[in-house]
Amino acid sequence: MITRRRTATSCTVAFFRRYLMGDTSAEALLTGREKPPDVPDVPDVVKVEYVKPH
């Protein structure tokens, strides 16, 4: 739970600093080139699955 909160906070702060203050120091975080500091190492894989409607 704490990790999710910290991740959300770091992304939110980066967003507001970028778009309200013009600070581009966290641009890599916003574009996905860099992960938030407290995110565990997980593979960068997105799985897509289609479930046929009944």
PDB file of N, CA, C and O in Angstrom:
ATOM      1  N   MET A   1       0.821  -1.190   0.000  1.00  0.00           N
ATOM      2  CA  MET A   1       0.000   0.000   0.000  1.00  0.00           C
ATOM      3  C   MET A   1       0.867   1.257   0.000  1.00  0.00           C
ATOM      4  O   MET A   1       0.592   2.209  -0.729  1.00  0.00           O
ATOM      5  N   ILE A   2       1.908   1.251   0.817  1.00  0.00           N
ATOM      6  CA  ILE A   2       2.787   2.418   0.886  1.00  0.00           C
ATOM      7  C   ILE A   2       3.472   2.644  -0.458  1.00  0.00           C
ATOM      8  O   ILE A   2       3.623   3.786  -0.892  1.00  0.00           O
ATOM      9  N   THR A   3       3.889   1.563  -1.122  1.00  0.00           N
ATOM     10  CA  THR A   3       4.556   1.697  -2.413  1.00  0.00           C
ATOM     11  C   THR A   3       3.638   2.346  -3.428  1.00  0.00           C
ATOM     12  O   THR A   3       4.078   3.207  -4.191  1.00  0.00           O
ATOM     13  N   ARG A   4       2.376   1.957  -3.456  1.00  0.00           N
ATOM     14  CA  ARG A   4       1.424   2.566  -4.385  1.00  0.00           C
ATOM     15  C   ARG A   4       1.247   4.045  -4.105  1.00  0.00           C
ATOM     16  O   ARG A   4       1.197   4.859  -5.027  1.00  0.00           O
ATOM     17  N   ARG A   5       1.153   4.391  -2.833  1.00  0.00           N
ATOM     18  CA  ARG A   5       0.974   5.791  -2.460  1.00  0.00           C
ATOM     19  C   ARG A   5       2.193   6.617  -2.857  1.00  0.00           C
ATOM     20  O   ARG A   5       2.054   7.721  -3.384  1.00  0.00           O
ATOM     21  N   ARG A   6       3.374   6.090  -2.607  1.00  0.00           N
ATOM     22  CA  ARG A   6       4.597   6.821  -2.972  1.00  0.00           C
ATOM     23  C   ARG A   6       4.727   6.966  -4.483  1.00  0.00           C
ATOM     24  O   ARG A   6       5.138   8.013  -4.983  1.00  0.00           O
ATOM     25  N   THR A   7       4.375   5.908  -5.204  1.00  0.00           N
ATOM     26  CA  THR A   7       4.426   5.963  -6.662  1.00  0.00           C
ATOM     27  C   THR A   7       3.452   7.001  -7.192  1.00  0.00           C
ATOM     28  O   THR A   7       3.804   7.808  -8.053  1.00  0.00           O
ATOM     29  N   ALA A   8       2.231   6.982  -6.681  1.00  0.00           N
ATOM     30  CA  ALA A   8       1.227   7.956  -7.107  1.00  0.00           C
ATOM     31  C   ALA A   8       1.660   9.377  -6.766  1.00  0.00           C
ATOM     32  O   ALA A   8       1.475  10.296  -7.564  1.00  0.00           O
ATOM     33  N   THR A   9       2.230   9.553  -5.591  1.00  0.00           N
ATOM     34  CA  THR A   9       2.688  10.886  -5.180  1.00  0.00           C
ATOM     35  C   THR A   9       3.814  11.377  -6.070  1.00  0.00           C
ATOM     36  O   THR A   9       3.805  12.534  -6.492  1.00  0.00           O
ATOM     37  N   SER A  10       4.782  10.522  -6.363  1.00  0.00           N
ATOM     38  CA  SER A  10       5.900  10.972  -7.188  1.00  0.00           C
ATOM     39  C   SER A  10       5.446  11.313  -8.608  1.00  0.00           C
ATOM     40  O   SER A  10       5.936  12.275  -9.199  1.00  0.00           O
ATOM     41  N   CYS A  11       4.525  10.540  -9.153  1.00  0.00           N
ATOM     42  CA  CYS A  11       4.014  10.831 -10.500  1.00  0.00           C
ATOM     43  C   CYS A  11       3.173  12.105 -10.507  1.00  0.00           C
ATOM     44  O   CYS A  11       3.259  12.902 -11.441  1.00  0.00           O
ATOM     45  N   THR A  12       2.366  12.296  -9.477  1.00  0.00           N
ATOM     46  CA  THR A  12       1.534  13.498  -9.383  1.00  0.00           C
ATOM     47  C   THR A  12       2.386  14.748  -9.229  1.00  0.00           C
ATOM     48  O   THR A  12       2.147  15.757  -9.892  1.00  0.00           O
ATOM     49  N   VAL A  13       3.363  14.679  -8.366  1.00  0.00           N
ATOM     50  CA  VAL A  13       4.255  15.826  -8.160  1.00  0.00           C
ATOM     51  C   VAL A  13       5.013  16.140  -9.448  1.00  0.00           C
ATOM     52  O   VAL A  13       5.148  17.306  -9.818  1.00  0.00           O
ATOM     53  N   ALA A  14       5.506  15.115 -10.128  1.00  0.00           N
ATOM     54  CA  ALA A  14       6.222  15.329 -11.391  1.00  0.00           C
ATOM     55  C   ALA A  14       5.318  15.981 -12.427  1.00  0.00           C
ATOM     56  O   ALA A  14       5.748  16.877 -13.153  1.00  0.00           O
ATOM     57  N   PHE A  15       4.068  15.535 -12.497  1.00  0.00           N
ATOM     58  CA  PHE A  15       3.119  16.103 -13.454  1.00  0.00           C
ATOM     59  C   PHE A  15       2.879  17.581 -13.180  1.00  0.00           C
ATOM     60  O   PHE A  15       2.966  18.403 -14.091  1.00  0.00           O
ATOM     61  N   PHE A  16       2.578  17.923 -11.935  1.00  0.00           N
ATOM     62  CA  PHE A  16       2.284  19.318 -11.618  1.00  0.00           C
ATOM     63  C   PHE A  16       3.510  20.211 -11.769  1.00  0.00           C
ATOM     64  O   PHE A  16       3.397  21.351 -12.219  1.00  0.00           O
ATOM     65  N   ARG A  17       4.682  19.697 -11.394  1.00  0.00           N
ATOM     66  CA  ARG A  17       5.896  20.503 -11.579  1.00  0.00           C
ATOM     67  C   ARG A  17       6.151  20.762 -13.058  1.00  0.00           C
ATOM     68  O   ARG A  17       6.576  21.851 -13.444  1.00  0.00           O
ATOM     69  N   ARG A  18       5.885  19.743 -13.889  1.00  0.00           N
ATOM     70  CA  ARG A  18       6.114  19.886 -15.331  1.00  0.00           C
ATOM     71  C   ARG A  18       5.143  20.871 -15.964  1.00  0.00           C
ATOM     72  O   ARG A  18       5.557  21.785 -16.678  1.00  0.00           O
ATOM     73  N   TYR A  19       3.854  20.689 -15.704  1.00  0.00           N
ATOM     74  CA  TYR A  19       2.850  21.453 -16.432  1.00  0.00           C
ATOM     75  C   TYR A  19       2.422  22.752 -15.754  1.00  0.00           C
ATOM     76  O   TYR A  19       1.836  23.606 -16.419  1.00  0.00           O
ATOM     77  N   LEU A  20       2.685  22.934 -14.483  1.00  0.00           N
ATOM     78  CA  LEU A  20       2.357  24.194 -13.823  1.00  0.00           C
ATOM     79  C   LEU A  20       3.573  25.080 -13.625  1.00  0.00           C
ATOM     80  O   LEU A  20       3.468  26.307 -13.644  1.00  0.00           O
ATOM     81  N   MET A  21       4.726  24.454 -13.437  1.00  0.00           N
ATOM     82  CA  MET A  21       5.931  25.231 -13.158  1.00  0.00           C
ATOM     83  C   MET A  21       6.936  25.204 -14.305  1.00  0.00           C
ATOM     84  O   MET A  21       7.907  25.961 -14.290  1.00  0.00           O
ATOM     85  N   GLY A  22       6.719  24.345 -15.296  1.00  0.00           N
ATOM     86  CA  GLY A  22       7.637  24.275 -16.426  1.00  0.00           C
ATOM     87  C   GLY A  22       8.932  23.546 -16.122  1.00  0.00           C
ATOM     88  O   GLY A  22       9.886  23.642 -16.894  1.00  0.00           O
ATOM     89  N   ASP A  23       8.986  22.821 -15.019  1.00  0.00           N
ATOM     90  CA  ASP A  23      10.187  22.086 -14.614  1.00  0.00           C
ATOM     91  C   ASP A  23      10.250  20.765 -15.385  1.00  0.00           C
ATOM     92  O   ASP A  23       9.358  19.929 -15.239  1.00  0.00           O
ATOM     93  N   THR A  24      11.269  20.567 -16.186  1.00  0.00           N
ATOM     94  CA  THR A  24      11.383  19.351 -17.000  1.00  0.00           C
ATOM     95  C   THR A  24      12.349  18.330 -16.402  1.00  0.00           C
ATOM     96  O   THR A  24      12.747  17.390 -17.089  1.00  0.00           O
ATOM     97  N   SER A  25      12.731  18.497 -15.142  1.00  0.00           N
ATOM     98  CA  SER A  25      13.697  17.576 -14.538  1.00  0.00           C
ATOM     99  C   SER A  25      13.143  16.158 -14.362  1.00  0.00           C
ATOM    100  O   SER A  25      13.925  15.212 -14.276  1.00  0.00           O
ATOM    101  N   ALA A  26      11.840  15.989 -14.308  1.00  0.00           N
ATOM    102  CA  ALA A  26      11.245  14.661 -14.138  1.00  0.00           C
ATOM    103  C   ALA A  26      10.588  14.174 -15.424  1.00  0.00           C
ATOM    104  O   ALA A  26       9.697  13.326 -15.381  1.00  0.00           O
ATOM    105  N   GLU A  27      11.012  14.694 -16.551  1.00  0.00           N
ATOM    106  CA  GLU A  27      10.435  14.316 -17.842  1.00  0.00           C
ATOM    107  C   GLU A  27      10.564  12.810 -18.100  1.00  0.00           C
ATOM    108  O   GLU A  27       9.652  12.201 -18.661  1.00  0.00           O
ATOM    109  N   ALA A  28      11.674  12.211 -17.702  1.00  0.00           N
ATOM    110  CA  ALA A  28      11.876  10.771 -17.910  1.00  0.00           C
ATOM    111  C   ALA A  28      10.854   9.954 -17.132  1.00  0.00           C
ATOM    112  O   ALA A  28      10.421   8.901 -17.600  1.00  0.00           O
ATOM    113  N   LEU A  29      10.473  10.413 -15.980  1.00  0.00           N
ATOM    114  CA  LEU A  29       9.462   9.723 -15.187  1.00  0.00           C
ATOM    115  C   LEU A  29       8.104   9.813 -15.867  1.00  0.00           C
ATOM    116  O   LEU A  29       7.353   8.838 -15.880  1.00  0.00           O
ATOM    117  N   LEU A  30       7.787  10.952 -16.423  1.00  0.00           N
ATOM    118  CA  LEU A  30       6.492  11.150 -17.070  1.00  0.00           C
ATOM    119  C   LEU A  30       6.380  10.432 -18.411  1.00  0.00           C
ATOM    120  O   LEU A  30       5.280  10.061 -18.822  1.00  0.00           O
ATOM    121  N   THR A  31       7.486  10.233 -19.087  1.00  0.00           N
ATOM    122  CA  THR A  31       7.447   9.549 -20.381  1.00  0.00           C
ATOM    123  C   THR A  31       7.632   8.039 -20.252  1.00  0.00           C
ATOM    124  O   THR A  31       7.461   7.316 -21.233  1.00  0.00           O
ATOM    125  N   GLY A  32       7.977   7.553 -19.063  1.00  0.00           N
ATOM    126  CA  GLY A  32       8.144   6.123 -18.851  1.00  0.00           C
ATOM    127  C   GLY A  32       9.556   5.625 -19.063  1.00  0.00           C
ATOM    128  O   GLY A  32       9.804   4.426 -18.931  1.00  0.00           O
ATOM    129  N   ARG A  33      10.489   6.503 -19.386  1.00  0.00           N
ATOM    130  CA  ARG A  33      11.888   6.086 -19.558  1.00  0.00           C
ATOM    131  C   ARG A  33      12.514   5.730 -18.221  1.00  0.00           C
ATOM    132  O   ARG A  33      13.492   4.982 -18.180  1.00  0.00           O
ATOM    133  N   GLU A  34      11.972   6.249 -17.130  1.00  0.00           N
ATOM    134  CA  GLU A  34      12.486   6.015 -15.790  1.00  0.00           C
ATOM    135  C   GLU A  34      11.322   5.607 -14.891  1.00  0.00           C
ATOM    136  O   GLU A  34      10.220   6.140 -15.011  1.00  0.00           O
ATOM    137  N   LYS A  35      11.573   4.662 -13.993  1.00  0.00           N
ATOM    138  CA  LYS A  35      10.539   4.229 -13.060  1.00  0.00           C
ATOM    139  C   LYS A  35      10.579   5.086 -11.802  1.00  0.00           C
ATOM    140  O   LYS A  35      11.629   5.626 -11.455  1.00  0.00           O
ATOM    141  N   PRO A  36       9.451   5.215 -11.119  1.00  0.00           N
ATOM    142  CA  PRO A  36       9.462   5.902  -9.828  1.00  0.00           C
ATOM    143  C   PRO A  36      10.412   5.192  -8.872  1.00  0.00           C
ATOM    144  O   PRO A  36      10.644   3.993  -9.025  1.00  0.00           O
ATOM    145  N   PRO A  37      10.965   5.895  -7.895  1.00  0.00           N
ATOM    146  CA  PRO A  37      12.021   5.328  -7.054  1.00  0.00           C
ATOM    147  C   PRO A  37      11.628   4.102  -6.234  1.00  0.00           C
ATOM    148  O   PRO A  37      12.487   3.262  -5.969  1.00  0.00           O
ATOM    149  N   ASP A  38      10.382   3.964  -5.824  1.00  0.00           N
ATOM    150  CA  ASP A  38      10.010   2.864  -4.938  1.00  0.00           C
ATOM    151  C   ASP A  38       9.336   1.693  -5.644  1.00  0.00           C
ATOM    152  O   ASP A  38       8.797   0.803  -4.985  1.00  0.00           O
ATOM    153  N   VAL A  39       9.360   1.683  -6.956  1.00  0.00           N
ATOM    154  CA  VAL A  39       8.720   0.602  -7.697  1.00  0.00           C
ATOM    155  C   VAL A  39       9.653  -0.599  -7.743  1.00  0.00           C
ATOM    156  O   VAL A  39      10.818  -0.468  -8.117  1.00  0.00           O
ATOM    157  N   PRO A  40       9.143  -1.780  -7.360  1.00  0.00           N
ATOM    158  CA  PRO A  40      10.004  -2.965  -7.419  1.00  0.00           C
ATOM    159  C   PRO A  40      10.343  -3.316  -8.864  1.00  0.00           C
ATOM    160  O   PRO A  40       9.641  -2.923  -9.796  1.00  0.00           O
ATOM    161  N   ASP A  41      11.415  -4.053  -9.028  1.00  0.00           N
ATOM    162  CA  ASP A  41      11.835  -4.448 -10.372  1.00  0.00           C
ATOM    163  C   ASP A  41      10.885  -5.505 -10.923  1.00  0.00           C
ATOM    164  O   ASP A  41      10.854  -6.641 -10.450  1.00  0.00           O
ATOM    165  N   VAL A  42      10.130  -5.118 -11.906  1.00  0.00           N
ATOM    166  CA  VAL A  42       9.232  -6.030 -12.603  1.00  0.00           C
ATOM    167  C   VAL A  42       9.500  -5.886 -14.087  1.00  0.00           C
ATOM    168  O   VAL A  42       9.923  -4.819 -14.532  1.00  0.00           O
ATOM    169  N   PRO A  43       9.268  -6.916 -14.855  1.00  0.00           N
ATOM    170  CA  PRO A  43       9.525  -6.806 -16.300  1.00  0.00           C
ATOM    171  C   PRO A  43       8.599  -5.788 -16.957  1.00  0.00           C
ATOM    172  O   PRO A  43       7.451  -5.625 -16.542  1.00  0.00           O
ATOM    173  N   ASP A  44       9.095  -5.118 -17.966  1.00  0.00           N
ATOM    174  CA  ASP A  44       8.307  -4.139 -18.701  1.00  0.00           C
ATOM    175  C   ASP A  44       7.475  -4.854 -19.765  1.00  0.00           C
ATOM    176  O   ASP A  44       7.697  -4.683 -20.964  1.00  0.00           O
ATOM    177  N   VAL A  45       6.539  -5.638 -19.316  1.00  0.00           N
ATOM    178  CA  VAL A  45       5.707  -6.423 -20.216  1.00  0.00           C
ATOM    179  C   VAL A  45       4.248  -6.082 -19.941  1.00  0.00           C
ATOM    180  O   VAL A  45       3.795  -6.084 -18.797  1.00  0.00           O
ATOM    181  N   VAL A  46       3.539  -5.795 -20.999  1.00  0.00           N
ATOM    182  CA  VAL A  46       2.107  -5.563 -20.879  1.00  0.00           C
ATOM    183  C   VAL A  46       1.405  -6.743 -21.537  1.00  0.00           C
ATOM    184  O   VAL A  46       1.636  -7.038 -22.709  1.00  0.00           O
ATOM    185  N   LYS A  47       0.567  -7.398 -20.795  1.00  0.00           N
ATOM    186  CA  LYS A  47      -0.148  -8.536 -21.334  1.00  0.00           C
ATOM    187  C   LYS A  47      -1.565  -8.108 -21.710  1.00  0.00           C
ATOM    188  O   LYS A  47      -2.275  -7.490 -20.916  1.00  0.00           O
ATOM    189  N   VAL A  48      -1.953  -8.443 -22.908  1.00  0.00           N
ATOM    190  CA  VAL A  48      -3.290  -8.118 -23.392  1.00  0.00           C
ATOM    191  C   VAL A  48      -4.019  -9.417 -23.642  1.00  0.00           C
ATOM    192  O   VAL A  48      -3.477 -10.347 -24.240  1.00  0.00           O
ATOM    193  N   GLU A  49      -5.242  -9.471 -23.182  1.00  0.00           N
ATOM    194  CA  GLU A  49      -6.025 -10.680 -23.339  1.00  0.00           C
ATOM    195  C   GLU A  49      -7.427 -10.300 -23.791  1.00  0.00           C
ATOM    196  O   GLU A  49      -8.008  -9.338 -23.290  1.00  0.00           O
ATOM    197  N   TYR A  50      -7.953 -11.038 -24.715  1.00  0.00           N
ATOM    198  CA  TYR A  50      -9.298 -10.799 -25.207  1.00  0.00           C
ATOM    199  C   TYR A  50     -10.232 -11.855 -24.621  1.00  0.00           C
ATOM    200  O   TYR A  50      -9.970 -13.054 -24.709  1.00  0.00           O
ATOM    201  N   VAL A  51     -11.308 -11.395 -24.032  1.00  0.00           N
ATOM    202  CA  VAL A  51     -12.307 -12.313 -23.513  1.00  0.00           C
ATOM    203  C   VAL A  51     -13.549 -12.180 -24.375  1.00  0.00           C
ATOM    204  O   VAL A  51     -14.167 -11.117 -24.437  1.00  0.00           O
ATOM    205  N   LYS A  52     -13.905 -13.265 -25.037  1.00  0.00           N
ATOM    206  CA  LYS A  52     -15.044 -13.263 -25.932  1.00  0.00           C
ATOM    207  C   LYS A  52     -16.335 -13.073 -25.130  1.00  0.00           C
ATOM    208  O   LYS A  52     -16.552 -13.751 -24.125  1.00  0.00           O
ATOM    209  N   PRO A  53     -17.199 -12.139 -25.583  1.00  0.00           N
ATOM    210  CA  PRO A  53     -18.449 -11.943 -24.846  1.00  0.00           C
ATOM    211  C   PRO A  53     -19.323 -13.182 -24.913  1.00  0.00           C
ATOM    212  O   PRO A  53     -19.258 -13.939 -25.882  1.00  0.00           O
ATOM    213  N   HIS A  54     -20.109 -13.386 -23.928  1.00  0.00           N
ATOM    214  CA  HIS A  54     -20.990 -14.570 -23.865  1.00  0.00           C
ATOM    215  C   HIS A  54     -22.213 -14.375 -24.690  1.00  0.00           C
ATOM    216  O   HIS A  54     -23.063 -15.264 -24.754  1.00  0.00           O
TER     217      HIS A  54
END
